[in-house]
Amino acid sequence: MGRLRICQLITELQPAGAERIVYELARRLDPARFEVEVVGLRGGAVVDWLKEANVLVTVIGVKSKHDVWALGRLTDFLRQGRFDLLHTHLFHADLAGRLAARRAGIPHLIHTIQIAEARFRPWQFAFARWMAGRCDKIVCASHGVMIHHSRKAKLSLDHYQVIYNGIDLETYVFRPDHRAYFRRLWGVAENVPVLVFVGRLNYQKNLPLFLHACEVIRQEREIHAVIAGDGPERHLVEKFLASGGHDAWCHWLGCVDNVPAVLSASDVFVLPTRWEGFCLAAAEAMAVGLPVVATNVAGLSEVVQDGVSGLLAKEGDLAGVLERLRRVLADPALRESLRKAGRERVAEKFTIQQNVLEHERLYEQVCATPA
């Protein structure tokens, strides 16, 4: 078959879950079998990551959703690239990619869906159903995502394949030196538990519930809270830190380059998310050895086994989150059990090597099929 030319197309290249998966996939695919280029409709910090990894990357430079000229630029790029397969990530990249791919003469297309979309977005499912004939396979980050999308788009399960996201276990490992350094930096004694939130600061992640839960627990015992991430709801963090002396025990780090170090310095990973698809951040926390307290939503419940590798509450249930936090904080044996089981689960099911291998097989399978 020769080396296959693969284009990874994503909506933007800001550091977030889908973008990090594209980064890992692009730099790890077997170079003897695949030539890979990454394209972002918009740019971001991941552009520099890709360049440092010697991955070819192009930014189309979409100015807005009304930038009709961008589709022409994308079509020209894809035509000149003579790719065997286009792999799209996130809805807007898929929208532009499916429209441009046929014009550019690309014979095969795969699309990845990362979340079980809970917002009212019927047009996304209508587009998937309408353009199903222009997509060889829809890759889903979990079985929950697959079932959700299949029902909403009214497509049979034959259109889908589940490939779990993957974690680099050599990177996401507990480091005592990182723990000591960051706890000194934050002014946190070793016997004081740190509750950590890692993720984009947006409506999906339910940051207000995390802040409220930390405030309640803080009234009961000494804790510190750490928030790593940025996004449109950063004002909620800024308002929280500016009131009631919260800044004495709550630390907002913004976007961080060394997430494993922040996790190493923490004790419990907390994410009361409203919806997910996989939750890369929870898997990363488990890989480092943190017990997880989160919500029982599609996808995430496949990553975190409730009562085994973490504790899950109902979505939006503050009392449920608080009850689980109290149990974890009060029981060292439970924390150790969750910690050990979490690391083992990631090593068994969610490694980046497994993710890449399954993508390689799918690419070759799809490209061996007549267009």
C-alpha positions as CSV (number, residue, x, y, z in Angstrom):
1,M,0.0,0.0,0.0
2,G,2.9,2.4,0.6
3,R,2.9,5.2,3.1
4,L,-0.5,6.7,3.7
5,R,-0.8,10.5,3.7
6,I,-3.0,11.5,6.7
7,C,-4.4,14.9,7.4
8,Q,-5.6,15.6,11.0
9,L,-8.1,18.6,10.8
10,I,-9.3,20.2,14.1
11,T,-11.3,23.3,14.8
12,E,-8.6,25.0,16.9
13,L,-5.2,24.2,18.4
14,Q,-5.6,25.6,22.0
15,P,-4.6,23.2,24.8
16,A,-7.6,21.0,25.6
17,G,-8.6,17.4,25.4
18,A,-9.2,16.9,21.7
19,E,-6.2,19.0,20.7
20,R,-3.9,17.0,23.0
21,I,-5.2,13.8,21.4
22,V,-4.4,15.1,17.9
23,Y,-1.0,16.1,19.1
24,E,-0.2,12.7,20.6
25,L,-1.6,10.9,17.6
26,A,0.3,13.0,15.0
27,R,3.6,12.5,16.7
28,R,3.3,8.8,17.4
29,L,1.9,7.3,14.2
30,D,4.4,4.9,12.7
31,P,6.5,7.1,10.2
32,A,7.3,4.0,8.1
33,R,3.6,3.7,7.3
34,F,2.1,7.1,7.7
35,E,2.9,10.7,6.6
36,V,1.0,13.1,8.9
37,E,0.1,16.7,8.7
38,V,-2.1,18.7,11.2
39,V,-4.4,21.5,10.1
40,G,-6.2,23.9,12.5
41,L,-9.0,26.1,11.3
42,R,-7.7,28.4,14.1
43,G,-4.4,28.4,15.9
44,G,-3.2,28.1,19.5
45,A,-0.3,26.9,21.7
46,V,-0.5,23.4,20.3
47,V,1.0,24.7,17.1
48,D,4.3,25.2,18.9
49,W,4.0,21.7,20.5
50,L,3.6,20.2,17.0
51,K,6.5,22.1,15.5
52,E,8.8,21.1,18.4
53,A,7.8,17.5,17.6
54,N,8.6,18.0,13.9
55,V,5.0,17.5,12.8
56,L,4.0,19.6,9.8
57,V,1.2,22.0,10.9
58,T,-0.9,24.6,9.1
59,V,-3.4,27.1,10.4
60,I,-6.1,28.1,7.9
61,G,-6.9,31.3,9.9
62,V,-10.7,31.3,10.0
63,K,-11.7,34.7,11.2
64,S,-15.4,33.9,12.1
65,K,-18.1,31.5,11.3
66,H,-19.0,33.8,8.4
67,D,-15.6,33.5,6.9
68,V,-16.7,31.8,3.7
69,W,-13.3,32.2,2.0
70,A,-11.8,29.8,4.6
71,L,-13.5,26.9,3.0
72,G,-11.8,27.7,-0.3
73,R,-8.4,28.0,1.4
74,L,-9.0,24.6,3.1
75,T,-10.1,23.0,-0.1
76,D,-7.0,24.3,-1.9
77,F,-4.7,23.0,0.9
78,L,-6.3,19.6,0.9
79,R,-6.1,19.3,-2.9
80,Q,-2.5,20.2,-3.0
81,G,-1.7,17.8,-0.1
82,R,-3.0,14.8,-2.1
83,F,-4.0,13.0,1.1
84,D,-5.3,9.5,1.3
85,L,-7.4,10.2,4.4
86,L,-8.8,13.2,6.2
87,H,-9.4,12.7,10.0
88,T,-11.6,15.5,11.4
89,H,-11.9,16.4,15.1
90,L,-14.7,18.6,16.7
91,F,-17.8,19.7,14.9
92,H,-16.7,22.8,12.9
93,A,-13.7,21.0,11.6
94,D,-15.9,18.1,10.5
95,L,-18.4,20.5,8.9
96,A,-15.7,22.2,6.8
97,G,-13.8,19.0,6.3
98,R,-16.6,17.0,4.8
99,L,-17.6,19.9,2.5
100,A,-13.9,20.4,1.4
101,A,-12.8,16.8,1.1
102,R,-14.9,15.7,-1.9
103,R,-14.0,18.9,-3.8
104,A,-10.3,18.2,-3.0
105,G,-10.5,14.6,-4.2
106,I,-9.7,13.0,-0.8
107,P,-11.1,9.4,-1.0
108,H,-11.6,8.7,2.7
109,L,-12.7,10.5,5.8
110,I,-13.0,9.6,9.5
111,H,-14.5,11.9,12.2
112,T,-13.9,11.7,15.9
113,I,-16.5,12.6,18.5
114,Q,-15.2,13.3,22.0
115,I,-18.3,14.2,24.0
116,A,-21.9,13.1,24.5
117,E,-23.3,16.6,23.6
118,A,-25.9,17.6,26.2
119,R,-26.6,21.1,24.9
120,F,-29.3,21.7,22.3
121,R,-27.4,21.2,19.1
122,P,-29.9,19.3,16.7
123,W,-28.1,20.7,13.6
124,Q,-25.0,18.8,14.5
125,F,-26.8,15.4,14.5
126,A,-28.8,16.4,11.3
127,F,-25.5,17.2,9.6
128,A,-24.0,13.8,10.6
129,R,-27.1,12.0,9.2
130,W,-27.2,14.1,6.0
131,M,-23.5,13.6,5.3
132,A,-23.1,10.1,6.5
133,G,-22.2,8.9,3.0
134,R,-19.1,11.1,3.1
135,C,-17.6,9.6,6.2
136,D,-16.1,6.1,6.3
137,K,-16.2,5.8,10.1
138,I,-17.2,7.8,13.1
139,V,-14.7,7.2,16.0
140,C,-16.1,7.7,19.5
141,A,-14.1,8.3,22.7
142,S,-16.4,5.9,24.6
143,H,-19.4,3.6,24.2
144,G,-21.5,6.3,25.9
145,V,-20.6,8.8,23.2
146,M,-21.4,6.2,20.5
147,I,-24.8,5.3,21.8
148,H,-25.7,8.9,22.5
149,H,-24.7,10.1,19.0
150,S,-26.3,7.1,17.2
151,R,-29.6,7.8,18.9
152,K,-29.5,11.5,18.2
153,A,-28.3,11.2,14.6
154,K,-30.5,8.2,13.9
155,L,-27.5,6.2,12.4
156,S,-26.9,2.5,12.9
157,L,-24.0,1.4,15.1
158,D,-22.2,0.1,12.0
159,H,-21.2,3.7,11.3
160,Y,-19.2,3.8,14.5
161,Q,-16.1,2.5,16.2
162,V,-15.0,3.1,19.8
163,I,-11.4,4.1,20.4
164,Y,-10.7,5.2,24.0
165,N,-8.4,8.2,24.5
166,G,-4.9,7.4,25.7
167,I,-2.6,8.5,28.5
168,D,1.2,8.5,28.3
169,L,2.1,6.6,31.5
170,E,5.7,7.6,31.3
171,T,4.6,11.3,31.6
172,Y,1.7,11.0,34.0
173,V,3.5,9.5,37.0
174,F,3.6,10.5,40.6
175,R,6.8,12.6,41.4
176,P,7.6,13.3,45.1
177,D,9.9,16.1,44.2
178,H,7.1,17.9,42.2
179,R,4.8,17.4,45.2
180,A,7.2,18.9,47.6
181,Y,8.1,21.9,45.3
182,F,4.5,22.9,44.5
183,R,3.2,22.5,48.0
184,R,6.0,24.8,49.2
185,L,5.0,27.2,46.5
186,W,1.4,27.2,47.5
187,G,2.2,27.3,51.2
188,V,0.4,23.9,51.9
189,A,1.6,21.6,54.7
190,E,2.0,17.9,53.8
191,N,-0.9,16.9,56.1
192,V,-3.4,19.3,54.5
193,P,-5.3,17.7,51.6
194,V,-5.4,19.5,48.2
195,L,-8.5,19.2,46.1
196,V,-7.7,19.8,42.5
197,F,-9.7,20.8,39.4
198,V,-8.1,20.5,36.0
199,G,-10.0,21.5,32.9
200,R,-11.4,24.2,30.8
201,L,-13.3,26.9,32.7
202,N,-16.6,26.7,30.9
203,Y,-20.2,25.8,31.6
204,Q,-19.7,22.1,30.9
205,K,-17.4,21.6,33.8
206,N,-19.7,23.1,36.4
207,L,-17.0,25.1,38.2
208,P,-19.5,26.8,40.5
209,L,-20.3,23.4,42.1
210,F,-16.6,22.7,42.6
211,L,-16.1,26.1,44.3
212,H,-19.2,25.7,46.5
213,A,-18.2,22.2,47.5
214,C,-14.7,23.4,48.5
215,E,-16.1,26.2,50.5
216,V,-18.4,23.9,52.5
217,I,-15.6,21.4,53.1
218,R,-13.3,24.2,54.1
219,Q,-15.7,25.2,56.9
220,E,-15.4,21.6,58.3
221,R,-11.7,21.0,58.0
222,E,-8.5,22.5,56.6
223,I,-8.1,22.0,52.9
224,H,-6.6,23.8,49.9
225,A,-8.2,24.0,46.5
226,V,-6.2,24.3,43.3
227,I,-7.7,25.2,39.9
228,A,-5.7,24.5,36.7
229,G,-7.2,25.8,33.5
230,D,-8.7,28.9,31.8
231,G,-11.7,29.7,29.7
232,P,-14.9,31.8,29.4
233,E,-15.9,31.3,33.1
234,R,-12.6,32.6,34.5
235,H,-14.5,35.5,36.0
236,L,-16.2,33.1,38.4
237,V,-12.8,32.2,39.8
238,E,-11.7,35.8,40.0
239,K,-14.9,36.7,41.8
240,F,-14.5,33.8,44.2
241,L,-10.8,34.6,45.0
242,A,-11.7,38.3,45.6
243,S,-14.3,37.6,48.3
244,G,-14.3,36.1,51.8
245,G,-10.6,35.5,52.1
246,H,-10.8,32.6,49.7
247,D,-7.5,33.5,48.1
248,A,-5.8,32.3,51.3
249,W,-6.6,28.7,50.6
250,C,-7.6,28.6,46.9
251,H,-5.1,28.9,44.1
252,W,-5.8,29.5,40.5
253,L,-2.9,28.5,38.2
254,G,-4.4,29.3,34.8
255,C,-3.2,27.1,32.0
256,V,-0.3,25.0,33.1
257,D,2.3,23.2,31.0
258,N,3.2,20.6,33.7
259,V,-0.2,19.0,34.6
260,P,1.5,15.8,36.1
261,A,3.4,18.0,38.6
262,V,0.2,19.8,39.7
263,L,-1.5,16.4,40.1
264,S,1.4,15.0,42.0
265,A,1.1,17.9,44.5
266,S,-2.6,17.2,45.0
267,D,-4.6,14.6,46.9
268,V,-8.1,14.3,45.4
269,F,-9.2,15.1,41.8
270,V,-12.7,16.7,41.7
271,L,-14.7,17.3,38.5
272,P,-18.5,17.8,38.9
273,T,-18.9,18.0,35.1
274,R,-22.4,18.3,33.5
275,W,-21.4,16.1,30.6
276,E,-18.3,14.4,29.1
277,G,-17.4,11.8,26.5
278,F,-14.3,10.3,28.1
279,C,-12.7,12.9,30.4
280,L,-9.0,12.8,29.7
281,A,-8.3,14.9,32.8
282,A,-9.8,12.2,35.1
283,A,-7.8,9.5,33.4
284,E,-4.6,11.6,33.8
285,A,-5.3,12.1,37.5
286,M,-5.9,8.3,37.9
287,A,-2.6,7.7,36.1
288,V,-0.7,9.9,38.6
289,G,-2.5,8.1,41.5
290,L,-5.3,10.4,42.6
291,P,-8.6,9.2,43.8
292,V,-11.4,10.8,41.7
293,V,-14.7,12.4,42.9
294,A,-16.8,13.3,39.8
295,T,-20.2,12.9,38.3
296,N,-21.8,9.9,36.8
297,V,-22.2,11.0,33.2
298,A,-21.7,9.2,29.9
299,G,-18.1,8.4,29.1
300,L,-16.7,9.4,32.4
301,S,-18.4,6.5,34.1
302,E,-16.4,4.2,31.7
303,V,-13.2,5.7,32.8
304,V,-13.9,5.9,36.5
305,Q,-15.4,2.7,38.0
306,D,-17.7,4.0,40.8
307,G,-16.5,2.6,44.2
308,V,-13.4,1.0,42.6
309,S,-11.2,3.7,41.1
310,G,-13.3,6.7,42.1
311,L,-16.6,7.9,43.6
312,L,-19.3,9.2,41.3
313,A,-22.3,11.4,42.3
314,K,-25.4,12.3,40.2
315,E,-24.8,15.2,37.9
316,G,-25.6,18.5,39.6
317,D,-25.9,16.9,43.1
318,L,-23.9,19.1,45.5
319,A,-24.9,17.0,48.5
320,G,-23.7,13.8,46.7
321,V,-20.4,15.4,45.8
322,L,-19.9,16.6,49.4
323,E,-20.7,13.2,50.8
324,R,-18.2,11.5,48.6
325,L,-15.5,14.1,49.4
326,R,-16.0,13.6,53.1
327,R,-15.7,9.8,52.7
328,V,-12.4,10.1,50.7
329,L,-10.9,12.7,53.0
330,A,-11.8,10.8,56.2
331,D,-10.6,7.4,55.1
332,P,-6.9,6.9,54.2
333,A,-7.5,3.2,53.3
334,L,-10.2,4.2,50.8
335,R,-7.9,6.8,49.2
336,E,-5.2,4.2,48.8
337,S,-7.5,1.6,47.3
338,L,-8.9,4.1,44.8
339,R,-5.4,5.4,44.0
340,K,-4.1,1.9,43.2
341,A,-7.2,0.8,41.2
342,G,-7.2,4.0,39.2
343,R,-3.6,3.6,38.1
344,E,-4.1,-0.1,37.2
345,R,-7.3,0.8,35.2
346,V,-5.5,3.4,33.1
347,A,-2.6,1.0,32.4
348,E,-5.0,-1.7,31.4
349,K,-7.4,0.2,29.1
350,F,-6.3,3.8,28.4
351,T,-2.7,4.0,27.3
352,I,-1.6,6.2,24.4
353,Q,0.0,3.2,22.8
354,Q,-3.3,1.4,22.6
355,N,-5.0,4.5,21.2
356,V,-2.4,4.9,18.4
357,L,-2.4,1.2,17.5
358,E,-6.1,1.2,17.0
359,H,-6.0,4.3,14.9
360,E,-3.3,2.8,12.7
361,R,-5.4,-0.3,12.1
362,L,-8.4,1.7,11.3
363,Y,-6.6,4.0,8.8
364,E,-5.2,1.0,6.9
365,Q,-8.5,-0.8,7.0
366,V,-10.4,2.2,5.6
367,C,-7.8,3.1,3.0
368,A,-7.8,-0.5,1.7
369,T,-11.5,-0.2,1.0
370,P,-12.4,1.2,-2.5
371,A,-13.7,4.8,-2.2
